[in-house]
Amino acid sequence: MVSFALVNVSKATRCARCEEEITEARAFSARGVSAGTIHLRCGVEINPELARYLFDAARRPIDDLAALRARVELRLAAERDANRKVRGKPVTVEQVRDHKGRPRVRVLAHETGPNTSEDHTTYRWLWQLARIEHFWSSLREYAIVWDRKARDTRVDPAQPIAAAIYYQCAGARVASFNGKLVEWRALGLAAPVIGISGVGARDSKVRDETVAKVRALLAKSGFDPDDAPVVTVIDADDAAREAMAMALDEQANKVSLTTERRKAEQVMASVGDLFEGERDDALAQTMISALKRFDRGNAEQKAALVERMIAFARRAPLEAAPLLRGVERYGIVLERDALRAIIEGILSHPEKVPAQTAGWLAYWQRRELPSDELTALVQHAIDHGPKKKAAKLVYTAWELEIFVREPE
């Protein structure tokens, strides 16, 4: 979200958002953006929380301050009410529109930068391509939101989320998985626009190979990889901005707006799709996202998730072992039989001991469940596995004071 400071305007200046002349004595200046002076009313639309802080801290008079404050408070109240777990009668607010009447929507963005100094000289960062972190098309005003924390995906009825951009340096390493993509799909977004930049973008072979890897990444997260438009950015110019805006229009037309209350349902559905498709490389992170919303699911959804966790642990112990992160982070209390079945699955790998095995055993101990039952589970894995695995399991168990026998 654009950050700005309150400044005085002493000469004819045009607003970087609406391009109209600023006639007021005071305005906002977008930090780190050349020619980034903005009307106060535009600043309220872009970042109402920061605008309120700056209004409170202002030492000089501000024209129409009462009206500006009222708009700020209405926006923040509507966002607060939209994200309450227990709802009363919500504050309502109309969707923000720019000076041409175009609805304002948010675009979630993730940017993967270059690996080498050569790439740095040619890579056009997404924030360089956008103007004050915005794109405009004939249909919408797109506000770019860097998806870095949970707050970035909060419901804001004045500017709903409508699309996403995955911006990648051509030829640089493409992540094997990104949990943000699972969240984007849970929001009901269409596949993100793939932005490609850097020196490798000039080479069709390098560019195509990078796009293929990003599409594979999208597929792991449950998106249709062929649904993702590609925008190649050689220069950060008007042509590139127009291409990005057109691609965003294409994807925003497909969005199925998802409220906070439906995220759990969407993530649970993603778990089901990935599980049935045996896409185990993506399943753990998606299940962790589902565990984050476990308390919002109904009894049937919770039972289905636990059943799939058990089956996943039996089918792919190495891939399923990281589920412990979600169980611990979100305070999930698994029933004894379910936990036993998951640990049994984690221990069932024919040759290896997953890195999180000790954590699962310690989790059982913290629950103060029967120690003899846990010892029997570990002993069975020791007795029925190869010597290398058995030796590591014995060491792991002894570290936790689980007294198992060494294999004969």
TITOR-868814 format. One record per residue (C-alpha): residue number from 0; x, y, z; residue in one letter. Coordinates in pm, 1 decimal, m for minus. Layout:
N
+-----+----------+----------+----------+----+
|   i |       px |       py |       pz | aa |
+-----+----------+----------+----------+----+
| NUM |        X |        Y |        Z |  A |
...
+-----+----------+----------+----------+----+
//
This chain:
408
+-----+----------+----------+----------+----+
|   i |       px |       py |       pz | aa |
+-----+----------+----------+----------+----+
|   0 |      0.0 |      0.0 |      0.0 |  M |
|   1 |    135.6 |    340.9 |    m93.4 |  V |
|   2 |    303.6 |    527.9 |    191.2 |  S |
|   3 |    307.2 |    905.1 |    184.9 |  F |
|   4 |    383.1 |   1222.9 |    380.1 |  A |
|   5 |    185.7 |   1544.4 |    418.2 |  L |
|   6 |    344.9 |   1831.3 |    219.2 |  V |
|   7 |    275.9 |   2190.0 |    116.0 |  N |
|   8 |    195.1 |   2264.6 |   m248.4 |  V |
|   9 |    343.9 |   2590.3 |   m370.7 |  S |
|  10 |    320.0 |   2555.1 |   m748.8 |  K |
|  11 |     98.4 |   2404.1 |  m1014.3 |  A |
|  12 |    111.8 |   2027.3 |   m962.7 |  T |
|  13 |    m96.6 |   1743.9 |  m1101.5 |  R |
|  14 |   m213.2 |   1453.8 |   m889.9 |  C |
|  15 |    m30.5 |   1128.1 |   m962.9 |  A |
|  16 |   m356.7 |    936.8 |   m918.9 |  R |
|  17 |   m627.8 |   1138.1 |  m1095.4 |  C |
|  18 |   m399.2 |   1364.5 |  m1304.6 |  E |
|  19 |   m605.0 |   1670.2 |  m1214.2 |  E |
|  20 |   m437.7 |   1988.3 |  m1088.3 |  E |
|  21 |   m391.1 |   2019.2 |   m713.6 |  I |
|  22 |   m530.7 |   2361.4 |   m615.5 |  T |
|  23 |   m529.6 |   2302.7 |   m239.3 |  E |
|  24 |   m244.1 |   2427.2 |    m21.2 |  A |
|  25 |   m165.7 |   2082.6 |    115.3 |  R |
|  26 |   m125.4 |   1739.0 |    m44.8 |  A |
|  27 |     32.2 |   1399.2 |      7.3 |  F |
|  28 |    368.7 |   1301.6 |   m137.1 |  S |
|  29 |    413.7 |    933.4 |   m217.2 |  A |
|  30 |    738.0 |    815.5 |    m60.6 |  R |
|  31 |   1005.7 |    694.0 |   m300.1 |  G |
|  32 |    804.5 |    797.5 |   m606.7 |  V |
|  33 |    915.6 |   1079.2 |   m834.7 |  S |
|  34 |    629.8 |   1310.5 |   m935.5 |  A |
|  35 |    418.7 |   1132.0 |   m676.0 |  G |
|  36 |    213.5 |   1418.2 |   m529.0 |  T |
|  37 |   m148.2 |   1324.0 |   m457.6 |  I |
|  38 |   m465.9 |   1510.1 |   m362.2 |  H |
|  39 |   m563.1 |   1462.8 |      1.3 |  L |
|  40 |   m893.5 |   1312.7 |   m114.6 |  R |
|  41 |   m701.7 |   1064.1 |   m333.7 |  C |
|  42 |   m471.9 |    980.1 |    m44.1 |  G |
|  43 |   m774.4 |    899.4 |    171.1 |  V |
|  44 |   m890.9 |    649.9 |    m92.6 |  E |
|  45 |   m544.8 |    494.9 |   m129.7 |  I |
|  46 |   m445.5 |    460.0 |    237.4 |  N |
|  47 |   m713.9 |    578.0 |    483.1 |  P |
|  48 |   m533.2 |    445.5 |    791.3 |  E |
|  49 |   m218.3 |    643.3 |    717.0 |  L |
|  50 |   m424.8 |    947.2 |    615.5 |  A |
|  51 |   m592.5 |    949.0 |    958.7 |  R |
|  52 |   m254.7 |    937.4 |   1132.4 |  Y |
|  53 |   m118.8 |   1223.4 |    921.4 |  L |
|  54 |   m430.0 |   1434.4 |    975.1 |  F |
|  55 |   m396.9 |   1385.5 |   1351.5 |  D |
|  56 |    m28.9 |   1485.4 |   1340.0 |  A |
|  57 |    m77.6 |   1788.9 |   1112.6 |  A |
|  58 |     27.7 |   2123.7 |   1263.2 |  R |
|  59 |   m112.1 |   2347.6 |    989.3 |  R |
|  60 |   m475.2 |   2393.7 |    882.4 |  P |
|  61 |   m614.6 |   2157.5 |    618.7 |  I |
|  62 |   m899.3 |   2250.8 |    385.2 |  D |
|  63 |  m1216.4 |   2038.0 |    418.4 |  D |
|  64 |  m1058.7 |   1844.9 |    705.1 |  L |
|  65 |  m1394.3 |   1748.9 |    860.2 |  A |
|  66 |  m1516.6 |   1589.6 |    534.7 |  A |
|  67 |  m1185.6 |   1410.9 |    482.6 |  L |
|  68 |  m1191.0 |   1273.3 |    836.9 |  R |
|  69 |  m1548.5 |   1155.0 |    794.3 |  A |
|  70 |  m1452.3 |    964.2 |    480.3 |  R |
|  71 |  m1153.3 |    808.1 |    658.3 |  V |
|  72 |  m1363.1 |    692.5 |    953.6 |  E |
|  73 |  m1634.9 |    547.9 |    730.2 |  L |
|  74 |  m1378.7 |    347.4 |    530.5 |  R |
|  75 |  m1203.9 |    210.7 |    838.7 |  L |
|  76 |  m1530.9 |    126.6 |   1013.9 |  A |
|  77 |  m1660.0 |    m63.3 |    709.2 |  A |
|  78 |  m1337.2 |   m264.4 |    688.3 |  E |
|  79 |  m1344.6 |   m337.2 |   1061.4 |  R |
|  80 |  m1702.3 |   m463.0 |   1047.1 |  D |
|  81 |  m1639.7 |   m674.2 |    738.0 |  A |
|  82 |  m1368.9 |   m866.0 |    923.1 |  N |
|  83 |  m1547.4 |   m924.8 |   1252.4 |  R |
|  84 |  m1599.1 |  m1285.9 |   1350.9 |  K |
|  85 |  m1919.8 |  m1199.2 |   1535.3 |  V |
|  86 |  m2126.6 |   m968.6 |   1322.6 |  R |
|  87 |  m2383.5 |   m712.5 |   1416.0 |  G |
|  88 |  m2531.3 |   m465.6 |   1172.9 |  K |
|  89 |  m2230.3 |   m369.6 |    959.2 |  P |
|  90 |  m2128.2 |    m22.3 |    849.7 |  V |
|  91 |  m2188.3 |     m5.7 |    476.4 |  T |
|  92 |  m1975.7 |    178.6 |    225.4 |  V |
|  93 |  m1987.5 |    205.0 |   m150.6 |  E |
|  94 |  m1702.0 |     75.1 |   m359.2 |  Q |
|  95 |  m1446.0 |    347.2 |   m426.4 |  V |
|  96 |  m1438.9 |    486.9 |   m779.6 |  R |
|  97 |  m1176.4 |    705.5 |   m939.3 |  D |
|  98 |  m1242.1 |   1041.8 |  m1105.8 |  H |
|  99 |  m1353.5 |    864.4 |  m1425.5 |  K |
| 100 |  m1600.1 |    642.2 |  m1241.0 |  G |
| 101 |  m1388.9 |    326.4 |  m1264.0 |  R |
| 102 |  m1425.8 |     93.6 |   m963.1 |  P |
| 103 |  m1117.0 |     59.1 |   m749.9 |  R |
| 104 |  m1003.6 |   m298.6 |   m678.1 |  V |
| 105 |   m696.8 |   m453.1 |   m517.7 |  R |
| 106 |   m443.9 |   m679.0 |   m688.8 |  V |
| 107 |   m234.3 |   m911.1 |   m471.9 |  L |
| 108 |    125.5 |   m926.2 |   m589.5 |  A |
| 109 |    429.5 |  m1142.5 |   m525.8 |  H |
| 110 |    762.0 |  m1054.0 |   m683.9 |  E |
| 111 |   1061.9 |  m1285.9 |   m730.1 |  T |
| 112 |   1370.2 |  m1083.5 |   m809.4 |  G |
| 113 |   1692.8 |  m1155.2 |   m998.1 |  P |
| 114 |   1974.6 |  m1380.2 |   m880.0 |  N |
| 115 |   2272.1 |  m1202.6 |  m1041.4 |  T |
| 116 |   2403.8 |   m849.0 |  m1076.9 |  S |
| 117 |   2350.8 |   m873.8 |  m1452.7 |  E |
| 118 |   1983.0 |   m940.5 |  m1399.7 |  D |
| 119 |   1957.4 |   m646.4 |  m1159.7 |  H |
| 120 |   2056.3 |   m402.5 |  m1435.0 |  T |
| 121 |   1780.0 |   m520.4 |  m1670.1 |  T |
| 122 |   1502.7 |   m640.0 |  m1437.9 |  Y |
| 123 |   1204.6 |   m403.9 |  m1431.2 |  R |
| 124 |   1063.6 |   m433.1 |  m1083.2 |  W |
| 125 |    685.9 |   m438.5 |  m1066.1 |  L |
| 126 |    684.9 |   m121.5 |   m856.5 |  W |
| 127 |    878.2 |     51.9 |  m1138.2 |  Q |
| 128 |    625.8 |    m64.3 |  m1393.8 |  L |
| 129 |    325.0 |     57.1 |  m1194.8 |  A |
| 130 |    250.1 |    424.5 |  m1130.4 |  R |
| 131 |    222.1 |    489.3 |   m753.9 |  I |
| 132 |    162.2 |    113.7 |   m725.6 |  E |
| 133 |   m142.9 |    131.8 |   m953.8 |  H |
| 134 |   m249.6 |     29.5 |  m1301.2 |  F |
| 135 |   m545.5 |    177.8 |  m1484.8 |  W |
| 136 |   m752.8 |     22.2 |  m1760.7 |  S |
| 137 |  m1068.7 |    142.9 |  m1929.5 |  S |
| 138 |  m1263.1 |    m73.6 |  m1681.8 |  L |
| 139 |  m1093.0 |    m46.8 |  m1341.4 |  R |
| 140 |   m841.9 |    120.1 |  m1115.6 |  E |
| 141 |   m602.7 |   m150.9 |   m990.7 |  Y |
| 142 |   m425.0 |    m92.7 |   m657.8 |  A |
| 143 |   m122.5 |   m319.5 |   m614.2 |  I |
| 144 |    m93.6 |   m479.2 |   m269.5 |  V |
| 145 |    228.1 |   m660.5 |   m181.5 |  W |
| 146 |     98.8 |   m977.4 |    m16.5 |  D |
| 147 |    334.5 |  m1005.6 |    279.8 |  R |
| 148 |    113.1 |  m1049.5 |    584.9 |  K |
| 149 |   m236.5 |  m1163.8 |    676.9 |  A |
| 150 |   m369.5 |   m808.3 |    689.4 |  R |
| 151 |   m305.1 |   m765.9 |    316.7 |  D |
| 152 |   m588.9 |  m1005.4 |    232.7 |  T |
| 153 |   m846.0 |   m864.6 |    474.9 |  R |
| 154 |  m1190.5 |   m793.6 |    338.1 |  V |
| 155 |  m1233.6 |   m428.7 |    238.0 |  D |
| 156 |  m1576.4 |   m366.1 |     84.0 |  P |
| 157 |  m1461.3 |    m31.2 |    m56.1 |  A |
| 158 |  m1187.3 |   m195.5 |   m264.2 |  Q |
| 159 |  m1233.8 |   m572.9 |   m301.6 |  P |
| 160 |   m955.9 |   m803.4 |   m418.6 |  I |
| 161 |  m1008.1 |   m889.7 |   m784.9 |  A |
| 162 |   m684.4 |  m1032.1 |   m928.7 |  A |
| 163 |   m322.8 |  m1126.1 |   m860.8 |  A |
| 164 |     20.2 |  m1092.5 |  m1022.0 |  I |
| 165 |    309.3 |  m1338.1 |   m988.6 |  Y |
| 166 |    613.1 |  m1139.0 |  m1108.7 |  Y |
| 167 |    920.8 |  m1346.1 |  m1196.7 |  Q |
| 168 |   1269.5 |  m1270.6 |  m1323.5 |  C |
| 169 |   1331.6 |  m1469.1 |  m1642.7 |  A |
| 170 |   1599.7 |  m1732.2 |  m1589.7 |  G |
| 171 |   1602.1 |  m1692.0 |  m1209.4 |  A |
| 172 |   1507.1 |  m1972.4 |   m974.3 |  R |
| 173 |   1135.0 |  m2042.1 |   m958.1 |  V |
| 174 |   1008.7 |  m2149.0 |   m615.7 |  A |
| 175 |    907.0 |  m2512.3 |   m576.5 |  S |
| 176 |    600.5 |  m2401.7 |   m383.1 |  F |
| 177 |    449.2 |  m2079.6 |   m249.6 |  N |
| 178 |    177.7 |  m2086.1 |     15.1 |  G |
| 179 |     47.4 |  m1748.0 |    m98.4 |  K |
| 180 |    m88.8 |  m1910.9 |   m411.9 |  L |
| 181 |   m306.0 |  m2143.3 |   m205.1 |  V |
| 182 |   m444.9 |  m1839.9 |    m23.6 |  E |
| 183 |   m510.3 |  m1662.1 |   m354.1 |  W |
| 184 |   m706.7 |  m1958.4 |   m482.7 |  R |
| 185 |   m904.7 |  m1972.6 |   m159.7 |  A |
| 186 |  m1007.2 |  m1611.7 |   m217.6 |  L |
| 187 |  m1180.3 |  m1716.2 |   m538.9 |  G |
| 188 |   m929.0 |  m1546.8 |   m770.2 |  L |
| 189 |   m859.7 |  m1659.4 |  m1122.8 |  A |
| 190 |   m503.8 |  m1769.4 |  m1201.9 |  A |
| 191 |   m259.7 |  m1482.8 |  m1144.2 |  P |
| 192 |   m110.0 |  m1283.3 |  m1427.0 |  V |
| 193 |    246.6 |  m1403.4 |  m1487.1 |  I |
| 194 |    482.1 |  m1107.5 |  m1525.8 |  G |
| 195 |    823.1 |  m1185.7 |  m1677.4 |  I |
| 196 |   1113.6 |   m940.2 |  m1679.3 |  S |
| 197 |   1493.9 |   m929.5 |  m1673.2 |  G |
| 198 |   1765.9 |   m988.4 |  m1932.6 |  V |
| 199 |   1640.2 |  m1341.0 |  m1995.8 |  G |
| 200 |   1303.0 |  m1205.2 |  m2107.3 |  A |
| 201 |   1466.4 |  m1103.6 |  m2436.5 |  R |
| 202 |   1553.1 |  m1467.2 |  m2508.4 |  D |
| 203 |   1240.6 |  m1656.7 |  m2612.1 |  S |
| 204 |   1382.1 |  m1990.5 |  m2495.7 |  K |
| 205 |   1469.2 |  m1861.6 |  m2146.3 |  V |
| 206 |   1138.3 |  m1678.9 |  m2122.8 |  R |
| 207 |    936.4 |  m1983.9 |  m2226.3 |  D |
| 208 |   1121.5 |  m2209.8 |  m1983.6 |  E |
| 209 |   1056.3 |  m1965.2 |  m1698.2 |  T |
| 210 |    687.8 |  m1936.4 |  m1784.8 |  V |
| 211 |    658.7 |  m2316.4 |  m1794.3 |  A |
| 212 |    806.5 |  m2341.7 |  m1443.6 |  K |
| 213 |    573.6 |  m2075.0 |  m1308.0 |  V |
| 214 |    275.1 |  m2249.6 |  m1467.7 |  R |
| 215 |    383.3 |  m2573.5 |  m1299.0 |  A |
| 216 |    397.3 |  m2383.6 |   m969.7 |  L |
| 217 |     43.4 |  m2253.8 |  m1024.3 |  L |
| 218 |    m79.4 |  m2605.7 |  m1100.3 |  A |
| 219 |     60.5 |  m2729.0 |   m767.3 |  K |
| 220 |   m158.8 |  m2473.2 |   m592.9 |  S |
| 221 |   m475.4 |  m2578.4 |   m770.7 |  G |
| 222 |   m492.6 |  m2312.9 |  m1042.8 |  F |
| 223 |   m550.9 |  m2393.3 |  m1407.4 |  D |
| 224 |   m202.8 |  m2309.4 |  m1541.0 |  P |
| 225 |   m332.7 |  m2244.0 |  m1891.7 |  D |
| 226 |   m563.4 |  m1975.6 |  m1751.6 |  D |
| 227 |   m273.2 |  m1748.5 |  m1650.7 |  A |
| 228 |   m196.3 |  m1471.5 |  m1902.6 |  P |
| 229 |    168.6 |  m1373.7 |  m1951.4 |  V |
| 230 |    300.0 |  m1017.1 |  m1968.9 |  V |
| 231 |    663.3 |   m973.5 |  m2073.6 |  T |
| 232 |    822.8 |   m650.8 |  m1954.5 |  V |
| 233 |   1132.9 |   m543.0 |  m2144.8 |  I |
| 234 |   1084.6 |   m173.4 |  m2070.2 |  D |
| 235 |    876.0 |    m11.0 |  m1797.6 |  A |
| 236 |    679.8 |    198.7 |  m2043.8 |  D |
| 237 |    318.9 |    278.9 |  m2128.6 |  D |
| 238 |    293.8 |    m22.9 |  m2359.1 |  A |
| 239 |    391.3 |   m257.1 |  m2076.1 |  A |
| 240 |    148.0 |    m86.3 |  m1837.5 |  R |
| 241 |   m133.1 |   m120.8 |  m2090.4 |  E |
| 242 |    m52.3 |   m489.1 |  m2143.1 |  A |
| 243 |    m58.1 |   m551.1 |  m1767.5 |  M |
| 244 |   m387.5 |   m363.5 |  m1728.8 |  A |
| 245 |   m547.6 |   m566.9 |  m2009.6 |  M |
| 246 |   m430.3 |   m893.5 |  m1851.9 |  A |
| 247 |   m571.0 |   m785.0 |  m1515.4 |  L |
| 248 |   m904.4 |   m702.2 |  m1681.9 |  D |
| 249 |   m910.9 |  m1051.5 |  m1828.9 |  E |
| 250 |   m860.9 |  m1216.8 |  m1488.7 |  Q |
| 251 |  m1070.6 |   m976.3 |  m1283.3 |  A |
| 252 |  m1369.7 |  m1058.7 |  m1503.3 |  N |
| 253 |  m1346.1 |  m1418.8 |  m1376.5 |  K |
| 254 |  m1316.8 |  m1352.9 |  m1004.1 |  V |
| 255 |  m1565.3 |  m1516.9 |   m771.7 |  S |
| 256 |  m1550.4 |  m1279.2 |   m478.6 |  L |
| 257 |  m1501.7 |  m1477.0 |   m158.9 |  T |
| 258 |  m1579.3 |  m1334.4 |    182.2 |  T |
| 259 |  m1368.9 |  m1412.3 |    487.6 |  E |
| 260 |  m1640.8 |  m1651.5 |    605.4 |  R |
| 261 |  m1604.7 |  m1866.1 |    293.1 |  R |
| 262 |  m1225.8 |  m1898.0 |    294.1 |  K |
| 263 |  m1240.8 |  m2211.1 |    509.5 |  A |
| 264 |  m1481.7 |  m2374.7 |    266.1 |  E |
| 265 |  m1263.2 |  m2283.4 |    m31.8 |  Q |
| 266 |   m942.5 |  m2413.4 |    128.8 |  V |
| 267 |  m1113.4 |  m2736.6 |    234.0 |  M |
| 268 |  m1227.1 |  m2781.1 |   m126.1 |  A |
| 269 |   m868.5 |  m2725.8 |   m244.8 |  S |
| 270 |   m750.0 |  m2997.8 |     m5.8 |  V |
| 271 |  m1003.5 |  m3236.6 |   m155.9 |  G |
| 272 |   m901.5 |  m3156.8 |   m513.9 |  D |
| 273 |   m528.7 |  m3198.3 |   m444.4 |  L |
| 274 |   m581.6 |  m3513.3 |   m237.8 |  F |
| 275 |   m791.7 |  m3685.1 |   m502.1 |  E |
| 276 |   m541.3 |  m3581.7 |   m768.7 |  G |
| 277 |   m254.7 |  m3722.0 |   m554.7 |  E |
| 278 |    m65.3 |  m3393.1 |   m588.6 |  R |
| 279 |    129.1 |  m3462.8 |   m271.4 |  D |
| 280 |    395.0 |  m3197.9 |   m334.9 |  D |
| 281 |    131.4 |  m2925.7 |   m284.7 |  A |
| 282 |    m95.9 |  m3097.9 |    m36.8 |  L |
| 283 |     89.5 |  m3029.3 |    290.3 |  A |
| 284 |     90.4 |  m2650.9 |    251.9 |  Q |
| 285 |   m274.2 |  m2651.5 |    149.2 |  T |
| 286 |   m364.6 |  m2863.3 |    450.0 |  M |
| 287 |   m173.9 |  m2622.2 |    675.0 |  I |
| 288 |   m382.5 |  m2339.4 |    528.5 |  S |
| 289 |   m692.7 |  m2544.4 |    608.2 |  A |
| 290 |   m571.8 |  m2601.6 |    966.1 |  L |
| 291 |   m543.6 |  m2222.7 |   1002.4 |  K |
| 292 |   m920.9 |  m2207.2 |    949.8 |  R |
| 293 |  m1001.6 |  m2534.6 |   1124.8 |  F |
| 294 |  m1225.4 |  m2372.5 |   1386.6 |  D |
| 295 |  m1437.1 |  m2210.3 |   1114.4 |  R |
| 296 |  m1523.0 |  m2538.4 |    947.9 |  G |
| 297 |  m1827.9 |  m2744.8 |   1030.4 |  N |
| 298 |  m1808.7 |  m3092.1 |   1187.2 |  A |
| 299 |  m1819.9 |  m3265.9 |    849.9 |  E |
| 300 |  m1540.4 |  m3052.8 |    704.6 |  Q |
| 301 |  m1321.2 |  m3104.8 |   1011.5 |  K |
| 302 |  m1369.1 |  m3481.6 |   1003.5 |  A |
| 303 |  m1291.6 |  m3495.6 |    629.8 |  A |
| 304 |   m971.9 |  m3295.0 |    677.8 |  L |
| 305 |   m847.6 |  m3521.2 |    959.1 |  V |
| 306 |   m927.8 |  m3834.0 |    756.0 |  E |
| 307 |   m729.2 |  m3696.8 |    462.7 |  R |
| 308 |   m439.1 |  m3604.3 |    690.2 |  M |
| 309 |   m425.2 |  m3967.3 |    807.6 |  I |
| 310 |   m444.0 |  m4104.6 |    453.0 |  A |
| 311 |   m183.2 |  m3851.2 |    338.4 |  F |
| 312 |     57.1 |  m3956.5 |    615.7 |  A |
| 313 |     20.7 |  m4320.5 |    514.9 |  R |
| 314 |     56.9 |  m4247.1 |    143.8 |  R |
| 315 |    341.1 |  m3996.5 |    152.8 |  A |
| 316 |    513.2 |  m3974.4 |    494.5 |  P |
| 317 |    790.5 |  m3736.8 |    384.4 |  L |
| 318 |    547.9 |  m3490.0 |    227.5 |  E |
| 319 |    294.2 |  m3518.5 |    512.7 |  A |
| 320 |    534.6 |  m3476.0 |    804.6 |  A |
| 321 |    539.6 |  m3090.0 |    778.4 |  P |
| 322 |    170.2 |  m3087.8 |    875.0 |  L |
| 323 |    306.3 |  m3063.9 |   1229.6 |  L |
| 324 |    373.0 |  m2692.8 |   1166.1 |  R |
| 325 |      3.1 |  m2627.7 |   1117.7 |  G |
| 326 |   m105.5 |  m2849.0 |   1405.7 |  V |
| 327 |    125.1 |  m2669.1 |   1649.3 |  E |
| 328 |     93.4 |  m2316.1 |   1510.5 |  R |
| 329 |   m285.6 |  m2313.6 |   1515.9 |  Y |
| 330 |   m333.7 |  m2511.8 |   1837.0 |  G |
| 331 |   m510.5 |  m2806.3 |   1675.8 |  I |
| 332 |   m608.1 |  m3078.0 |   1924.7 |  V |
| 333 |   m622.5 |  m3408.0 |   1738.5 |  L |
| 334 |   m814.7 |  m3696.7 |   1889.9 |  E |
| 335 |   m594.5 |  m3977.2 |   2024.1 |  R |
| 336 |   m686.1 |  m4229.5 |   1753.1 |  D |
| 337 |   m632.6 |  m3975.6 |   1474.9 |  A |
| 338 |   m296.1 |  m3865.2 |   1613.7 |  L |
| 339 |   m187.6 |  m4226.4 |   1654.4 |  R |
| 340 |   m279.3 |  m4299.3 |   1292.4 |  A |
| 341 |    m88.3 |  m3995.5 |   1164.2 |  I |
| 342 |    224.7 |  m4083.3 |   1363.4 |  I |
| 343 |    196.9 |  m4443.4 |   1247.0 |  E |
| 344 |    186.0 |  m4312.2 |    889.6 |  G |
| 345 |    486.2 |  m4080.4 |    941.5 |  I |
| 346 |    684.2 |  m4375.2 |   1083.3 |  L |
| 347 |    584.9 |  m4604.1 |    795.5 |  S |
| 348 |    829.8 |  m4476.8 |    534.9 |  H |
| 349 |   1020.3 |  m4787.3 |    421.8 |  P |
| 350 |   1366.7 |  m4625.7 |    430.7 |  E |
| 351 |   1370.9 |  m4274.6 |    578.1 |  K |
| 352 |   1286.4 |  m4091.6 |    898.9 |  V |
| 353 |   1111.3 |  m3761.9 |    812.0 |  P |
| 354 |   1271.7 |  m3452.6 |    963.9 |  A |
| 355 |    961.7 |  m3370.8 |   1171.1 |  Q |
| 356 |    933.7 |  m3717.3 |   1329.0 |  T |
| 357 |   1074.9 |  m3607.1 |   1664.6 |  A |
| 358 |    825.9 |  m3322.4 |   1672.2 |  G |
| 359 |    530.5 |  m3556.2 |   1622.9 |  W |
| 360 |    654.4 |  m3784.0 |   1902.0 |  L |
| 361 |    703.4 |  m3484.8 |   2131.6 |  A |
| 362 |    354.6 |  m3361.3 |   2045.9 |  Y |
| 363 |    210.8 |  m3694.1 |   2167.3 |  W |
| 364 |    410.3 |  m3659.9 |   2488.8 |  Q |
| 365 |    289.6 |  m3302.4 |   2549.8 |  R |
| 366 |    m65.9 |  m3428.2 |   2521.5 |  R |
| 367 |     21.1 |  m3671.1 |   2803.0 |  E |
| 368 |   m116.1 |  m3965.8 |   2608.5 |  L |
| 369 |    m12.0 |  m4322.9 |   2703.4 |  P |
| 370 |    365.3 |  m4356.6 |   2673.4 |  S |
| 371 |    355.1 |  m4733.6 |   2623.3 |  D |
| 372 |    138.6 |  m4684.7 |   2313.8 |  E |
| 373 |    390.6 |  m4442.4 |   2163.8 |  L |
| 374 |    680.0 |  m4673.6 |   2249.0 |  T |
| 375 |    504.9 |  m4959.8 |   2070.8 |  A |
| 376 |    454.9 |  m4747.8 |   1757.5 |  L |
| 377 |    822.8 |  m4653.3 |   1742.1 |  V |
| 378 |    940.8 |  m5005.5 |   1825.2 |  Q |
| 379 |    730.8 |  m5148.7 |   1543.3 |  H |
| 380 |    890.3 |  m4907.1 |   1295.5 |  A |
| 381 |   1237.7 |  m4998.8 |   1423.5 |  I |
| 382 |   1174.5 |  m5371.9 |   1396.8 |  D |
| 383 |   1032.4 |  m5354.7 |   1044.4 |  H |
| 384 |   1268.2 |  m5104.9 |    879.9 |  G |
| 385 |   1625.2 |  m5120.2 |    742.7 |  P |
| 386 |   1917.3 |  m5084.4 |    984.0 |  K |
| 387 |   1999.2 |  m4727.3 |    878.8 |  K |
| 388 |   1646.7 |  m4609.5 |    947.3 |  K |
| 389 |   1625.4 |  m4815.7 |   1266.6 |  A |
| 390 |   1944.8 |  m4663.9 |   1407.1 |  A |
| 391 |   1818.5 |  m4309.7 |   1348.7 |  K |
| 392 |   1480.6 |  m4389.0 |   1503.2 |  L |
| 393 |   1645.1 |  m4536.9 |   1812.0 |  V |
| 394 |   1854.7 |  m4221.8 |   1856.9 |  Y |
| 395 |   1548.1 |  m3998.0 |   1804.9 |  T |
| 396 |   1345.0 |  m4197.4 |   2056.7 |  A |
| 397 |   1616.9 |  m4203.5 |   2322.0 |  W |
| 398 |   1657.0 |  m3824.7 |   2290.5 |  E |
| 399 |   1290.8 |  m3799.4 |   2392.0 |  L |
| 400 |   1328.4 |  m4063.0 |   2663.9 |  E |
| 401 |   1121.7 |  m4313.3 |   2470.9 |  I |
| 402 |   1291.4 |  m4636.5 |   2574.5 |  F |
| 403 |   1293.9 |  m4861.1 |   2272.1 |  V |
| 404 |   1519.6 |  m5158.6 |   2195.4 |  R |
| 405 |   1787.5 |  m5152.0 |   1933.3 |  E |
| 406 |   1720.4 |  m5384.7 |   1638.0 |  P |
| 407 |   1862.9 |  m5734.7 |   1674.9 |  E |
+-----+----------+----------+----------+----+
//
